[in-house]
Amino acid sequence: VGSLSNRLQIRAAGAFATFVVVFFLFTYGLSSDLTVERPPTSLPPDPPILVETDKEPPNSTIEENPSPNYSTLEGLLSSANWRAADKETGKVMLNVVGRAEQGTIEPGILENFPCQELKDIDSLWVKYSDGKFGFSVQEKIWADLGSPTVITPNRISAINEFITFVGWGLGDVFFSYDDFTFDVESAPKGHLPAWLHDTYCYGDHEQCVREILIAPLIRTEICN
């Protein structure tokens, strides 16, 4: 009985509340300024997820610059500013392969470097160093050593002979770029250009070492 009485009381209270709401609406009306927010019909898009990675996409788009400007490079070479000329060489070559904005390299990017631009840059180095510096000078030294392409970590090999000859290291120990010799009189033959040694490479360590040491030599050999 008590339960039935409670249900009757609840229903009576509900009916009274409904009556009060209806009475209020008909008496005072809805305000014209009243806006009713409807629930969204769809969920908002998820916020973007920022992903940090130490590797760039392997198939990055490479756009060649059809007309590189060599005036700054030639000015630096003619004034024997060898370190600045080396850095400018890097800027020019990265611009040619569409990597100027990134300022970095990755394995395989020098394999198809345009031969004409490579020859133009090399000829400037050879000219102003009286034949001591240049990609073709490095390639000749490398070829005389048998054109070695095998890099064996922590082990002396033919490529280490080349590294030692041009003054980039001693045996299997590489020198820091800051310790390179930027003087045509005291630097070993073929010491420059060497800008790749001061450029960040994205990718496998061994492949990056090959890109820095071997790729320019192979490309110079092909282009010649």
Residue frames as a rotation matrix with the C-alpha (Angstrom) as fourth column:
VAL 1
0.573 0.819 0.000 0.00
0.819 -0.573 0.000 0.00
0.000 0.000 -1.000 0.00
GLY 2
0.417 -0.498 -0.760 2.79
0.179 -0.775 0.606 2.32
-0.891 -0.389 -0.234 0.94
SER 3
-0.623 -0.708 0.332 4.46
0.431 0.043 0.901 1.70
-0.653 0.705 0.278 -2.43
LEU 4
-0.150 0.663 0.734 1.25
0.965 -0.063 0.255 2.51
0.215 0.746 -0.630 -4.35
SER 5
0.754 0.432 -0.494 0.76
0.577 -0.795 0.185 5.66
-0.313 -0.425 -0.850 -2.31
ASN 6
-0.043 -0.867 -0.496 4.31
0.179 -0.495 0.850 6.78
-0.983 -0.052 0.176 -3.14
ARG 7
-0.683 -0.202 0.702 3.75
0.693 0.123 0.710 6.22
-0.229 0.972 0.056 -6.86
LEU 8
0.328 0.884 0.333 0.54
0.921 -0.378 0.098 8.27
0.213 0.275 -0.938 -6.77
GLN 9
0.651 -0.139 -0.746 2.34
0.330 -0.833 0.443 11.08
-0.683 -0.535 -0.497 -4.99
ILE 10
-0.453 -0.891 -0.019 5.18
0.295 -0.170 0.940 11.09
-0.841 0.420 0.340 -7.57
ARG 11
-0.450 0.356 0.819 2.73
0.886 0.067 0.458 11.14
0.108 0.932 -0.346 -10.49
ALA 12
0.659 0.733 -0.167 0.79
0.751 -0.652 0.104 14.02
-0.033 -0.195 -0.980 -8.88
ALA 13
0.298 -0.634 -0.713 3.99
0.185 -0.694 0.695 15.99
-0.936 -0.340 -0.090 -8.38
GLY 14
-0.687 -0.571 0.449 5.02
0.507 0.066 0.860 15.40
-0.521 0.818 0.244 -12.00
ALA 15
-0.032 0.770 0.637 1.66
0.968 -0.135 0.211 16.53
0.248 0.624 -0.741 -13.31
PHE 16
0.755 0.305 -0.580 1.81
0.518 -0.820 0.243 19.67
-0.402 -0.484 -0.777 -11.22
ALA 17
-0.160 -0.908 -0.387 5.33
0.199 -0.413 0.889 20.51
-0.967 0.065 0.247 -12.47
THR 18
-0.642 -0.021 0.767 4.21
0.759 0.127 0.639 20.07
-0.111 0.992 -0.065 -16.08
PHE 19
0.434 0.888 0.150 1.24
0.891 -0.448 0.074 22.37
0.133 0.102 -0.986 -15.43
VAL 20
0.532 -0.292 -0.794 3.50
0.305 -0.809 0.502 25.08
-0.790 -0.510 -0.342 -13.98
VAL 21
-0.574 -0.815 0.082 5.86
0.332 -0.140 0.933 25.00
-0.749 0.562 0.351 -17.01
VAL 22
-0.422 0.494 0.760 3.00
0.885 0.044 0.463 25.16
0.195 0.869 -0.455 -19.53
PHE 23
0.635 0.695 -0.337 1.33
0.762 -0.636 0.123 27.97
-0.129 -0.335 -0.933 -17.58
PHE 24
0.161 -0.674 -0.721 4.56
0.244 -0.681 0.691 29.96
-0.956 -0.287 0.054 -17.54
LEU 25
-0.752 -0.494 0.436 5.16
0.498 0.008 0.867 29.60
-0.432 0.869 0.240 -21.28
PHE 26
-0.142 0.784 0.604 1.65
0.915 -0.129 0.382 30.62
0.378 0.607 -0.699 -22.29
THR 27
0.686 0.432 -0.586 1.59
0.670 -0.689 0.276 33.53
-0.285 -0.582 -0.762 -19.82
TYR 28
0.402 -0.626 -0.668 4.98
-0.104 -0.756 0.646 35.12
-0.910 -0.191 -0.369 -20.52
GLY 29
0.985 -0.018 -0.172 5.95
-0.169 0.101 -0.980 33.62
0.035 0.995 0.097 -23.84
LEU 30
0.461 -0.881 0.104 9.42
0.853 0.473 0.221 32.62
-0.244 -0.013 0.970 -25.03
SER 31
0.397 -0.408 -0.822 12.00
-0.088 -0.909 0.408 35.40
-0.914 -0.090 -0.397 -25.11
SER 32
0.997 -0.023 -0.071 13.14
-0.072 -0.022 -0.997 36.38
0.021 0.999 -0.024 -28.61
ASP 33
0.328 -0.943 0.059 16.68
-0.902 -0.331 -0.278 36.56
0.281 0.037 -0.959 -27.30
LEU 34
0.299 -0.176 0.938 16.60
-0.575 0.751 0.324 33.01
-0.762 -0.636 0.123 -26.09
THR 35
0.145 -0.337 -0.930 18.80
-0.901 0.343 -0.265 30.73
0.408 0.877 -0.254 -28.19
VAL 36
0.754 0.154 0.639 18.78
-0.435 0.845 0.310 27.03
-0.493 -0.512 0.704 -27.84
GLU 37
-0.223 -0.909 -0.351 22.07
-0.962 0.147 0.232 25.27
-0.159 0.389 -0.907 -28.48
ARG 38
0.850 0.492 -0.188 21.61
-0.524 0.827 -0.204 22.04
0.055 0.272 0.961 -30.31
PRO 39
0.394 -0.740 0.545 24.01
-0.101 0.555 0.826 19.21
-0.913 -0.381 0.144 -29.81
PRO 40
-0.291 -0.577 -0.763 26.58
-0.844 -0.222 0.489 18.86
-0.451 0.786 -0.422 -32.64
THR 41
0.765 0.615 -0.191 25.56
-0.617 0.615 -0.491 16.52
-0.185 0.493 0.850 -35.41
SER 42
0.715 -0.602 -0.356 29.15
0.261 0.702 -0.663 15.24
0.649 0.381 0.659 -35.75
LEU 43
0.694 -0.540 -0.475 32.21
0.572 0.014 0.820 15.00
-0.437 -0.841 0.318 -33.56
PRO 44
0.776 -0.487 -0.401 34.97
-0.575 -0.808 -0.131 17.60
-0.260 0.332 -0.907 -34.06
PRO 45
0.682 -0.573 -0.454 38.10
-0.070 0.567 -0.821 16.35
0.728 0.592 0.347 -35.89
ASP 46
0.739 -0.500 -0.452 40.88
0.655 0.375 0.656 14.93
-0.158 -0.780 0.605 -33.80
PRO 47
0.754 -0.545 -0.366 43.79
-0.476 -0.838 0.268 17.32
-0.453 -0.028 -0.891 -33.18
PRO 48
0.663 -0.556 -0.501 46.89
-0.373 0.335 -0.865 16.68
0.649 0.761 0.015 -35.35
ILE 49
0.895 -0.444 0.043 49.51
0.224 0.530 0.818 14.39
-0.386 -0.723 0.574 -33.91
LEU 50
0.622 -0.756 -0.204 53.05
-0.762 -0.524 -0.380 15.74
0.181 0.391 -0.902 -34.17
VAL 51
0.924 -0.355 0.140 55.56
0.321 0.922 0.216 13.00
-0.206 -0.155 0.966 -34.81
GLU 52
0.488 -0.846 -0.215 59.26
-0.811 -0.530 0.248 13.62
-0.324 0.053 -0.945 -34.45
THR 53
0.902 -0.253 0.349 61.57
0.334 0.922 -0.197 11.45
-0.272 0.294 0.916 -36.49
ASP 54
0.201 -0.916 -0.348 65.27
-0.263 -0.393 0.881 11.48
-0.944 -0.086 -0.320 -37.27
LYS 55
-0.694 -0.396 0.602 64.75
0.446 0.421 0.790 10.31
-0.566 0.816 -0.115 -40.82
GLU 56
-0.340 0.559 -0.756 63.19
-0.712 -0.678 -0.181 12.08
-0.614 0.477 0.629 -43.74
PRO 57
0.684 0.648 0.336 61.04
-0.245 0.637 -0.731 10.26
-0.687 0.417 0.595 -46.30
PRO 58
-0.159 -0.842 0.515 63.30
0.312 0.452 0.835 8.16
-0.937 0.294 0.191 -48.56
ASN 59
-0.218 0.142 0.966 61.47
0.975 0.070 0.210 9.32
-0.037 0.987 -0.154 -51.68
SER 60
0.103 0.238 -0.966 61.68
0.374 -0.909 -0.184 13.05
-0.922 -0.342 -0.183 -51.02
THR 61
0.833 0.276 0.480 61.02
0.543 -0.241 -0.804 15.18
-0.106 0.931 -0.350 -54.06
ILE 62
-0.158 -0.928 -0.337 64.21
0.539 -0.367 0.758 16.56
-0.827 -0.062 0.558 -55.62
GLU 63
0.878 0.415 0.237 63.88
0.438 -0.501 -0.746 19.59
-0.191 0.759 -0.622 -57.85
GLU 64
-0.092 -0.982 0.167 66.96
0.972 -0.052 0.230 20.67
-0.217 0.183 0.959 -59.72
ASN 65
0.477 0.086 -0.875 67.90
0.041 -0.996 -0.075 24.33
-0.878 0.000 -0.479 -60.00
PRO 66
0.756 -0.119 0.643 68.59
0.641 0.332 -0.692 24.80
-0.132 0.936 0.327 -63.73
SER 67
0.444 -0.594 0.670 70.91
0.271 -0.624 -0.733 27.79
0.854 0.507 -0.116 -63.33
PRO 68
0.578 -0.290 -0.763 73.21
0.805 0.046 0.592 27.76
-0.137 -0.956 0.260 -60.29
ASN 69
0.889 -0.280 0.363 75.05
-0.188 -0.944 -0.270 30.95
0.419 0.172 -0.892 -59.48
TYR 70
0.517 -0.782 -0.348 78.82
0.822 0.567 -0.051 30.50
0.237 -0.259 0.936 -59.13
SER 71
0.388 -0.395 0.833 79.76
0.062 -0.890 -0.451 34.17
0.920 0.227 -0.321 -58.66
THR 72
0.733 -0.097 0.673 80.08
-0.668 -0.293 0.685 33.98
0.131 -0.951 -0.279 -54.86
LEU 73
0.850 -0.424 0.314 82.03
0.283 0.869 0.406 30.73
-0.445 -0.256 0.858 -55.06
GLU 74
0.465 -0.703 0.539 84.42
0.749 -0.012 -0.662 32.10
0.472 0.711 0.521 -57.65
GLY 75
0.507 -0.247 0.826 84.96
-0.324 -0.942 -0.083 35.26
0.798 -0.226 -0.558 -55.62
LEU 76
0.820 -0.172 0.546 85.86
-0.514 0.195 0.835 33.26
-0.250 -0.965 0.072 -52.52
LEU 77
0.730 -0.564 0.385 88.19
0.600 0.800 0.034 30.95
-0.327 0.206 0.922 -54.44
SER 78
0.473 -0.550 0.688 89.94
0.512 -0.463 -0.723 33.80
0.717 0.695 0.063 -56.21
SER 79
0.401 -0.305 0.864 90.62
-0.636 -0.771 0.023 35.46
0.659 -0.559 -0.503 -52.85
ALA 80
-0.443 -0.642 -0.626 91.89
-0.099 0.728 -0.678 32.16
0.891 -0.238 -0.386 -51.37
ASN 81
-0.361 0.435 0.825 89.17
-0.931 -0.128 -0.341 32.08
-0.043 -0.891 0.451 -48.73
TRP 82
-0.738 -0.109 -0.665 89.19
-0.385 0.879 0.283 28.29
0.554 0.465 -0.691 -48.80
ARG 83
-0.895 0.435 -0.100 86.95
0.349 0.544 -0.763 27.48
-0.278 -0.718 -0.639 -45.85
ALA 84
-0.254 0.831 -0.495 84.23
-0.350 -0.556 -0.754 29.89
-0.901 -0.018 0.433 -46.95
ALA 85
-0.343 0.067 -0.937 84.57
-0.937 0.047 0.346 28.58
0.067 0.997 0.047 -50.50
ASP 86
-0.957 -0.019 -0.289 84.11
-0.008 0.999 -0.040 25.03
0.290 -0.036 -0.956 -49.23
LYS 87
-0.605 0.782 -0.152 80.92
0.313 0.058 -0.948 25.98
-0.732 -0.621 -0.280 -47.39
GLU 88
-0.138 0.530 -0.837 79.67
-0.724 -0.631 -0.280 27.88
-0.676 0.567 0.471 -50.45
THR 89
-0.753 -0.172 -0.635 80.31
-0.584 0.620 0.524 24.78
0.304 0.766 -0.567 -52.56
GLY 90
-0.883 0.465 -0.067 77.99
0.433 0.750 -0.501 22.88
-0.183 -0.471 -0.863 -50.26
LYS 91
-0.280 0.811 -0.514 75.30
-0.080 -0.553 -0.829 25.55
-0.957 -0.191 0.220 -50.60
VAL 92
-0.309 0.109 -0.945 75.53
-0.918 -0.293 0.266 25.53
-0.248 0.950 0.190 -54.39
MET 93
-0.874 -0.094 -0.477 75.42
-0.281 0.898 0.338 21.74
0.397 0.429 -0.811 -54.66
LEU 94
-0.744 0.661 -0.098 72.53
0.464 0.405 -0.787 21.42
-0.481 -0.632 -0.608 -52.21
ASN 95
-0.199 0.661 -0.724 70.66
-0.464 -0.714 -0.524 24.05
-0.863 0.231 0.448 -54.19
VAL 96
-0.609 -0.107 -0.786 71.21
-0.787 0.210 0.581 22.10
0.103 0.972 -0.212 -57.41
VAL 97
-0.819 0.270 -0.506 69.58
0.192 0.961 0.201 18.99
0.540 0.068 -0.839 -55.92
GLY 98
0.012 0.933 0.361 66.81
-0.156 -0.355 0.922 20.94
0.988 -0.067 0.142 -54.23
ARG 99
0.339 0.065 -0.938 68.12
0.798 0.509 0.324 20.53
0.498 -0.859 0.121 -50.68
ALA 100
-0.496 -0.595 0.632 69.13
0.227 -0.792 -0.567 24.10
0.838 -0.139 0.528 -49.91
GLU 101
0.188 0.666 0.722 66.26
-0.609 -0.498 0.617 24.66
0.770 -0.556 0.312 -47.49
GLN 102
0.945 0.161 -0.284 66.95
0.078 0.732 0.676 21.47
0.317 -0.661 0.680 -45.52
GLY 103
0.389 -0.884 0.259 70.72
-0.883 -0.438 -0.170 21.91
0.263 -0.162 -0.951 -45.60
THR 104
0.047 -0.310 0.950 71.12
-0.582 0.764 0.278 18.14
-0.812 -0.565 -0.145 -45.24
ILE 105
-0.380 -0.170 -0.909 71.83
-0.862 0.422 0.282 15.10
0.335 0.891 -0.307 -47.37
GLU 106
0.404 0.425 0.810 70.68
-0.626 0.774 -0.094 11.51
-0.667 -0.469 0.579 -47.40
PRO 107
-0.455 -0.643 0.616 72.07
-0.011 0.696 0.718 8.35
-0.891 0.320 -0.323 -49.00
GLY 108
-0.159 0.314 0.936 71.68
0.881 0.472 -0.009 8.33
-0.445 0.824 -0.352 -52.77
ILE 109
0.680 0.557 -0.477 71.21
0.340 -0.816 -0.468 12.03
-0.650 0.156 -0.744 -53.28
LEU 110
0.142 -0.721 -0.678 74.55
-0.605 -0.605 0.517 12.53
-0.783 0.337 -0.523 -55.08
GLU 111
-0.211 -0.234 0.949 74.24
0.380 0.875 0.300 9.53
-0.901 0.424 -0.096 -57.39
ASN 112
0.173 0.376 0.910 72.51
0.984 -0.028 -0.176 11.57
-0.041 0.926 -0.374 -60.09
PHE 113
0.233 -0.165 -0.958 74.13
0.249 -0.943 0.223 14.94
-0.940 -0.290 -0.178 -59.47
PRO 114
0.973 0.228 0.040 74.16
0.096 -0.242 -0.966 16.79
-0.210 0.943 -0.257 -62.83
CYS 115
0.339 -0.911 0.236 77.51
0.911 0.380 0.159 16.29
-0.234 0.162 0.959 -64.55
GLN 116
0.182 -0.284 0.941 77.73
0.590 -0.734 -0.336 19.78
0.787 0.616 0.034 -66.04
GLU 117
0.782 0.151 0.605 77.30
-0.333 -0.719 0.610 21.47
0.527 -0.678 -0.512 -62.68
LEU 118
0.855 -0.518 0.032 79.81
0.283 0.516 0.809 19.09
-0.436 -0.682 0.587 -61.10
LYS 119
0.176 -0.811 0.558 82.34
0.978 0.077 -0.195 19.92
0.115 0.580 0.806 -63.81
ASP 120
0.406 0.034 0.913 81.71
0.207 -0.977 -0.056 23.66
0.890 0.211 -0.403 -63.46
ILE 121
0.943 -0.026 0.332 82.33
-0.325 -0.286 0.901 23.57
0.071 -0.958 -0.278 -59.70
ASP 122
0.668 -0.723 0.179 85.37
0.575 0.653 0.493 21.32
-0.473 -0.226 0.851 -60.09
SER 123
0.267 -0.581 0.769 86.94
0.828 -0.270 -0.491 23.53
0.493 0.768 0.409 -62.75
LEU 124
0.659 0.010 0.752 86.77
-0.225 -0.952 0.210 26.55
0.718 -0.307 -0.625 -60.43
TRP 125
0.907 -0.328 0.265 88.51
-0.191 0.240 0.952 24.66
-0.376 -0.914 0.155 -57.63
VAL 126
0.476 -0.755 0.451 91.21
0.827 0.559 0.064 23.32
-0.300 0.343 0.890 -59.93
LYS 127
0.431 -0.255 0.865 91.77
0.547 -0.689 -0.476 26.74
0.718 0.679 -0.157 -61.50
TYR 128
0.608 -0.107 0.786 92.20
-0.419 -0.885 0.203 28.79
0.674 -0.453 -0.583 -58.34
SER 129
0.803 -0.385 0.455 94.18
-0.320 0.365 0.874 26.14
-0.503 -0.848 0.170 -56.41
ASP 130
0.064 -0.780 -0.622 96.58
-0.998 -0.062 -0.025 25.55
-0.020 0.622 -0.783 -59.30
GLY 131
0.087 0.063 -0.994 95.49
-0.528 0.849 0.007 21.95
0.845 0.525 0.107 -59.55
LYS 132
-0.872 -0.482 0.089 95.77
-0.313 0.408 -0.858 21.09
0.377 -0.776 -0.506 -55.85
PHE 133
-0.646 0.720 0.255 92.05
-0.165 0.194 -0.967 21.01
-0.745 -0.667 -0.006 -54.97
GLY 134
-0.317 0.651 -0.689 88.96
-0.947 -0.184 0.262 19.77
0.044 0.736 0.675 -56.75
PHE 135
0.521 0.602 0.606 86.72
-0.593 0.765 -0.251 16.74
-0.614 -0.228 0.755 -57.16
SER 136
0.898 -0.215 -0.384 88.69
-0.236 0.503 -0.832 15.56
0.372 0.837 0.401 -60.18
VAL 137
-0.124 -0.969 0.213 91.92
-0.746 -0.050 -0.664 15.78
0.655 -0.241 -0.716 -58.15
GLN 138
-0.166 0.155 0.974 90.37
-0.866 0.449 -0.220 13.64
-0.472 -0.880 0.059 -55.42
GLU 139
0.824 0.556 0.108 89.04
-0.421 0.728 -0.541 11.16
-0.380 0.400 0.834 -57.99
LYS 140
0.519 -0.718 -0.464 92.50
-0.478 0.206 -0.854 10.79
0.709 0.665 -0.236 -59.56
ILE 141
-0.451 -0.669 0.591 94.06
-0.863 0.156 -0.481 9.99
0.229 -0.727 -0.648 -56.17
TRP 142
0.131 0.635 0.761 91.26
-0.717 0.591 -0.369 7.53
-0.684 -0.498 0.533 -55.43
ALA 143
0.912 0.213 -0.350 91.66
-0.408 0.554 -0.725 5.85
0.039 0.805 0.592 -58.83
ASP 144
0.088 -0.969 -0.231 95.42
-0.667 0.114 -0.736 5.50
0.739 0.219 -0.637 -58.33
LEU 145
-0.582 -0.233 0.779 94.64
-0.791 0.385 -0.475 3.60
-0.189 -0.893 -0.408 -55.12
GLY 146
-0.987 0.163 -0.011 92.42
0.150 0.933 0.328 1.18
0.063 0.322 -0.945 -57.02
SER 147
-0.475 0.852 0.220 89.07
-0.555 -0.484 0.677 3.00
0.683 0.200 0.702 -56.66
PRO 148
-0.905 0.108 -0.410 88.21
0.347 0.745 -0.570 1.30
0.244 -0.658 -0.712 -53.34
THR 149
-0.309 0.877 0.369 84.54
-0.467 -0.477 0.745 1.31
0.829 0.058 0.557 -52.36
VAL 150
0.304 0.389 -0.869 84.50
0.481 0.725 0.493 -1.07
0.822 -0.568 0.034 -49.38
ILE 151
-0.135 -0.258 0.957 84.29
-0.674 -0.684 -0.280 0.58
0.726 -0.682 -0.082 -45.98
THR 152
0.126 0.097 -0.987 85.08
0.473 0.869 0.145 -1.72
0.872 -0.486 0.063 -43.07
PRO 153
0.703 0.195 0.684 84.33
-0.404 -0.682 0.609 -0.17
0.585 -0.705 -0.401 -39.66
ASN 154
0.690 -0.469 0.551 87.21
-0.599 0.058 0.799 -0.33
-0.407 -0.881 -0.241 -37.16
ARG 155
0.415 -0.588 0.695 89.49
0.521 0.779 0.348 -1.88
-0.746 0.217 0.629 -39.73
ILE 156
-0.168 -0.577 -0.799 92.13
-0.453 -0.675 0.583 -0.43
-0.876 0.460 -0.148 -42.03
SER 157
0.335 0.273 0.902 91.27
0.666 0.609 -0.432 -0.88
-0.667 0.745 0.022 -45.70
ALA 158
-0.395 -0.540 0.743 92.09
0.917 -0.271 0.292 0.71
0.043 0.797 0.603 -49.05
ILE 159
0.423 0.620 0.660 89.60
0.559 -0.752 0.348 3.53
0.713 0.222 -0.665 -48.52
ASN 160
0.853 -0.174 -0.492 91.46
0.400 -0.389 0.830 4.46
-0.335 -0.905 -0.262 -45.33
GLU 161
-0.225 -0.955 0.193 94.58
0.859 -0.101 0.501 4.97
-0.459 0.278 0.844 -47.43
PHE 162
-0.182 0.253 0.950 92.67
0.717 -0.627 0.304 7.53
0.673 0.737 -0.068 -49.47
ILE 163
0.832 0.554 -0.025 91.35
0.395 -0.561 0.728 9.24
0.389 -0.616 -0.685 -46.32
THR 164
0.489 -0.740 -0.461 94.89
0.570 -0.129 0.812 9.48
-0.660 -0.660 0.359 -44.94
PHE 165
-0.334 -0.663 0.670 96.34
0.939 -0.169 0.301 10.68
-0.086 0.729 0.679 -48.26
VAL 166
-0.088 0.376 0.922 93.95
0.510 -0.779 0.366 13.63
0.856 0.502 -0.124 -48.60
GLY 167
-0.876 -0.448 0.179 94.22
0.085 -0.509 -0.857 14.50
0.475 -0.735 0.484 -44.91
TRP 168
0.009 0.955 0.298 90.67
-0.543 -0.245 0.803 13.75
0.840 -0.169 0.516 -43.76
GLY 169
0.878 0.234 0.419 91.86
-0.479 0.435 0.762 11.33
-0.004 -0.869 0.494 -41.11
LEU 170
-0.271 -0.962 -0.042 94.54
-0.946 0.274 -0.173 8.92
0.178 -0.007 -0.984 -40.09
GLY 171
-0.999 -0.037 -0.014 93.89
-0.036 0.996 -0.088 5.25
0.017 -0.087 -0.996 -40.67
ASP 172
-0.378 0.921 -0.096 90.38
0.708 0.355 0.611 4.54
0.596 0.163 -0.786 -39.47
VAL 173
-0.163 0.258 -0.952 90.17
0.805 -0.523 -0.279 7.75
-0.570 -0.812 -0.122 -37.41
PHE 174
0.194 0.323 0.926 88.38
0.821 -0.571 0.027 10.72
0.537 0.755 -0.376 -38.98
PHE 175
-0.848 -0.471 -0.244 89.42
0.530 -0.745 -0.405 14.26
0.009 -0.473 0.881 -38.17
SER 176
0.107 0.851 -0.514 86.89
0.663 -0.446 -0.601 16.89
-0.741 -0.277 -0.612 -37.16
TYR 177
0.490 0.146 0.859 86.00
0.821 -0.407 -0.399 19.35
0.292 0.901 -0.320 -39.92
ASP 178
0.993 -0.110 0.050 87.31
-0.121 -0.919 0.374 22.14
0.005 -0.378 -0.926 -37.70
ASP 179
0.367 -0.912 0.186 90.72
-0.102 0.159 0.982 20.43
-0.925 -0.379 -0.034 -37.79
PHE 180
0.590 -0.141 0.795 90.91
0.787 0.321 -0.527 20.38
-0.181 0.936 0.300 -41.58
THR 181
-0.345 -0.824 -0.450 93.58
0.545 -0.566 0.619 22.53
-0.764 -0.032 0.644 -43.23
PHE 182
0.697 0.664 0.271 92.16
0.639 -0.403 -0.655 25.48
-0.326 0.630 -0.705 -45.15
ASP 183
0.402 -0.675 -0.619 95.43
-0.524 -0.724 0.449 26.63
-0.751 0.144 -0.644 -46.64
VAL 184
0.960 0.071 -0.271 96.54
-0.275 0.424 -0.863 25.71
0.054 0.903 0.427 -50.13
GLU 185
0.182 -0.980 -0.077 100.23
-0.796 -0.100 -0.597 25.71
0.578 0.170 -0.798 -49.19
SER 186
-0.634 -0.507 0.584 100.08
-0.773 0.444 -0.453 23.34
-0.030 -0.739 -0.673 -46.22
ALA 187
0.316 0.832 0.457 97.01
-0.717 0.524 -0.459 21.21
-0.621 -0.183 0.762 -47.02
PRO 188
-0.486 -0.435 0.758 97.50
0.113 0.828 0.548 17.77
-0.866 0.352 -0.353 -48.63
LYS 189
-0.883 0.158 -0.441 96.63
-0.467 -0.210 0.859 17.42
0.044 0.965 0.259 -52.28
GLY 190
-0.500 0.780 -0.377 92.93
0.139 0.501 0.854 16.74
0.855 0.375 -0.359 -52.77
HIS 191
-0.909 0.087 -0.408 92.06
0.411 0.015 -0.912 18.01
-0.073 -0.996 -0.049 -49.28
LEU 192
-0.323 0.807 -0.494 89.21
-0.150 -0.559 -0.815 20.17
-0.934 -0.189 0.302 -50.57
PRO 193
-0.168 0.744 0.646 86.30
-0.734 -0.532 0.422 20.32
0.659 -0.403 0.636 -51.29
ALA 194
-0.815 -0.102 -0.571 85.25
0.260 0.816 -0.517 18.61
0.518 -0.569 -0.638 -48.07
TRP 195
-0.601 0.620 0.505 81.94
-0.727 -0.686 -0.023 20.32
0.332 -0.381 0.863 -47.17
LEU 196
0.217 0.727 -0.652 80.18
-0.318 0.684 0.657 16.95
0.923 0.065 0.379 -46.91
HIS 197
-0.399 -0.464 -0.791 82.16
0.573 0.547 -0.610 16.25
0.716 -0.697 0.047 -43.74
ASP 198
-0.976 0.086 -0.200 80.36
0.104 -0.621 -0.777 19.14
-0.191 -0.779 0.597 -42.06
THR 199
-0.471 0.859 -0.201 76.85
-0.783 -0.301 0.544 18.31
0.407 0.414 0.814 -43.34
TYR 200
-0.410 0.392 0.824 74.23
-0.604 0.560 -0.567 16.30
-0.684 -0.730 0.007 -41.48
CYS 201
-0.701 0.157 -0.696 73.17
-0.528 0.542 0.654 13.09
0.480 0.826 -0.297 -43.20
TYR 202
0.062 0.807 0.588 69.84
-0.920 0.275 -0.280 11.38
-0.388 -0.523 0.759 -42.53
GLY 203
0.609 0.248 -0.753 69.96
-0.599 0.766 -0.233 7.61
0.519 0.593 0.615 -42.78
ASP 204
0.938 -0.301 -0.175 71.94
0.347 0.849 0.399 4.51
0.029 -0.434 0.900 -41.90
HIS 205
0.628 -0.734 -0.260 75.40
-0.274 -0.521 0.809 5.35
-0.729 -0.436 -0.528 -40.55
GLU 206
-0.214 -0.765 0.607 77.33
0.383 0.506 0.772 3.16
-0.899 0.398 0.185 -42.99
GLN 207
0.238 0.382 0.893 75.31
0.970 -0.047 -0.238 4.42
-0.049 0.923 -0.382 -45.95
CYS 208
0.985 0.118 -0.129 75.92
0.125 -0.991 0.049 8.00
-0.122 -0.065 -0.990 -44.88
VAL 209
0.229 -0.971 -0.074 79.66
-0.131 -0.106 0.986 7.40
-0.964 -0.216 -0.152 -44.65
ARG 210
-0.276 -0.268 0.923 79.56
0.802 0.464 0.375 6.05
-0.529 0.844 0.087 -48.20
GLU 211
0.666 0.604 0.437 77.58
0.743 -0.585 -0.325 9.09
0.059 0.542 -0.838 -49.31
ILE 212
0.875 -0.363 -0.321 80.20
-0.194 -0.869 0.455 11.41
-0.444 -0.336 -0.831 -47.86
LEU 213
-0.001 -0.992 0.123 83.32
-0.315 0.117 0.942 9.52
-0.949 -0.038 -0.313 -48.97
ILE 214
-0.552 -0.298 0.778 82.49
0.414 0.713 0.567 7.41
-0.723 0.635 -0.270 -52.01
ALA 215
0.374 0.858 0.353 79.50
0.732 -0.039 -0.681 8.96
-0.570 0.513 -0.642 -53.80
PRO 216
0.714 -0.107 -0.691 81.29
-0.330 -0.923 -0.199 12.15
-0.617 0.370 -0.695 -54.95
LEU 217
-0.370 -0.929 -0.004 84.23
-0.516 0.201 0.832 10.13
-0.773 0.310 -0.554 -56.25
ILE 218
-0.453 0.280 0.846 82.04
0.590 0.806 0.049 7.70
-0.668 0.522 -0.530 -58.20
ARG 219
0.651 0.758 -0.022 79.96
0.511 -0.460 -0.726 10.52
-0.561 0.461 -0.687 -59.65
THR 220
0.399 -0.599 -0.694 83.08
-0.595 -0.745 0.301 12.43
-0.697 0.293 -0.654 -60.68
GLU 221
-0.630 -0.626 0.459 84.46
-0.120 0.663 0.739 9.29
-0.767 0.411 -0.492 -62.33
ILE 222
-0.061 0.714 0.698 81.21
0.803 0.450 -0.390 8.81
-0.593 0.537 -0.601 -64.27
CYS 223
0.798 0.453 -0.398 80.96
0.214 -0.830 -0.515 12.45
-0.564 0.326 -0.759 -65.31
ASN 224
0.078 -0.851 -0.520 84.55
-0.632 -0.445 0.634 12.55
-0.771 0.279 -0.573 -66.55
